[in-house]
Amino acid sequence: MRRTHLRGHTNILKRLLIHAAGFNLGLVMRTSIGVGTPRRLQGALQALLGSLARLTNSVRAVLDSLKADLHSNPLRPFDCEPICRAA
C-alpha cells in the first residue's frame, strides 16, 4: 500500500477502505470461483470457451462421420430417404 500523508483524514480513510474492499473481493472470488483476480478469471473464461469450441468441433466431426456411414451403408432400408435428408 502507498504511503499516505496526513493532508486529510477522509482521503486516508477512503484509500484504506478501497484497499480493504479489494482484498475482501479477492477473497470472495477465490473461495467461490477459485480465481482471485479478474485477470485470472479472464484467462479462465477464455480457456473454458476454447475447450467448449474444441468439444463442439469434435462432436460435429463424429456426427458427420456417422452421417456419412449411414449414407454409404448398402444395407440401409430404401424408405429412409426423408429421414436421411433431415439428418
C-alpha positions in Angstrom: 0.0 0.0 0.0 1.2 3.5 -0.7 2.4 5.8 1.9 -0.1 8.4 2.8 0.5 11.9 4.1 -1.7 13.4 6.7 -3.3 16.0 4.4 -6.9 14.9 5.0 -8.0 12.1 7.2 -11.0 11.4 5.0 -8.7 10.8 2.0 -6.7 8.3 4.0 -9.8 6.6 5.2 -11.1 6.4 1.6 -7.8 4.8 0.4 -7.9 2.3 3.2 -11.5 1.3 2.6 -10.8 0.8 -1.1 -7.8 -1.4 -0.4 -9.8 -3.4 2.2 -12.7 -3.8 -0.2 -10.4 -5.0 -3.0 -8.7 -7.5 -0.7 -12.1 -8.8 0.5 -13.4 -9.1 -3.1 -10.3 -11.2 -3.9 -11.0 -13.5 -1.0 -14.6 -13.9 -2.0 -13.7 -14.6 -5.6 -11.0 -17.1 -4.6 -13.4 -19.1 -2.3 -16.4 -19.0 -4.6 -14.9 -19.3 -8.1 -11.4 -20.5 -7.4 -9.8 -17.4 -9.1 -8.6 -14.5 -7.1 -8.2 -11.7 -9.6 -10.3 -10.6 -12.6 -7.3 -11.1 -14.9 -7.1 -14.7 -14.0 -10.8 -15.0 -14.4 -10.5 -13.6 -17.9 -7.9 -16.2 -18.8 -10.0 -19.0 -17.3 -13.0 -17.8 -19.3 -11.0 -17.9 -22.5 -9.8 -21.4 -21.7 -13.3 -22.6 -21.0 -14.6 -21.1 -24.2 -11.7 -22.7 -26.1 -12.4 -26.1 -24.6 -16.1 -25.7 -25.4 -15.3 -24.9 -29.1 -13.0 -28.0 -29.3 -15.7 -30.2 -27.8 -18.3 -28.8 -30.3 -16.0 -29.4 -33.2 -15.2 -33.0 -32.2 -18.9 -33.8 -31.7 -19.7 -32.3 -35.1 -16.9 -34.4 -36.7 -18.3 -37.6 -35.1 -21.8 -36.8 -36.2 -20.6 -36.1 -39.8 -18.8 -39.4 -39.9 -21.9 -41.2 -38.7 -24.0 -39.5 -41.3 -21.5 -40.5 -44.0 -21.5 -44.1 -42.8 -25.3 -44.1 -42.9 -25.4 -42.9 -46.5 -22.7 -45.4 -47.6 -24.3 -48.4 -45.9 -25.6 -50.8 -48.5 -28.0 -52.5 -46.1 -30.0 -49.4 -45.2 -33.7 -49.6 -46.0 -34.9 -47.8 -49.1 -37.6 -45.9 -47.3 -35.3 -43.9 -45.1 -34.7 -41.1 -47.6 -36.7 -38.5 -45.8 -35.0 -39.3 -42.5 -31.6 -39.3 -44.1 -32.1 -35.9 -45.7 -33.3 -34.4 -42.3 -30.2 -35.6 -40.6 
